[in-house]
């Protein structure tokens, strides 16, 4: 009886995994749809990518300056009290 229960549980588990994989395969996009989605990403636009690089460079510069100072910049700008 214990062997039968183990066998049924194993078959059930394999069935659940199979159904899950089947559902995932049905809703996942095809190759053509994946290419279309990649074309629409912001990183695909050279102008937007350059803006992003510039913004990241400015943020890194601000972080570097903040790390080099002893002031607590979270309290305000220019040491105002």
TAPE-V733875 format. One record per pair of residues at least 4 apart in sequence whose C-alpha atoms are under 8 Angstrom apart, sorted by the first residue. I is the first residue (numbers start at 0). J is the second residue. Records with the same first field share a line. If there is no record, write none. Layout:
I = J ; J
This chain:
0 = 4
1 = 5
2 = 6
3 = 7
4 = 8
5 = 9
6 = 10
7 = 11
8 = 12
9 = 13
10 = 14
11 = 15
12 = 16
13 = 17
14 = 18
15 = 19
16 = 20
17 = 21
18 = 22
19 = 23
20 = 24
21 = 25
22 = 26
23 = 27
28 = 32 ; 33
29 = 33
30 = 34
31 = 35
32 = 36
33 = 37
34 = 38
35 = 39
36 = 40
37 = 43
38 = 43
39 = 43
40 = 44
41 = 47 ; 48
42 = 47 ; 48
43 = 48
44 = 48
45 = 49
46 = 50
47 = 51
48 = 52
49 = 53
50 = 54
51 = 55
52 = 56
53 = 57
54 = 58
55 = 59
56 = 60
57 = 61
58 = 62
59 = 63
60 = 64
61 = 65
62 = 66
63 = 67
64 = 68
65 = 72
70 = 78
71 = 75
72 = 76 ; 77 ; 78
74 = 78
75 = 79 ; 80
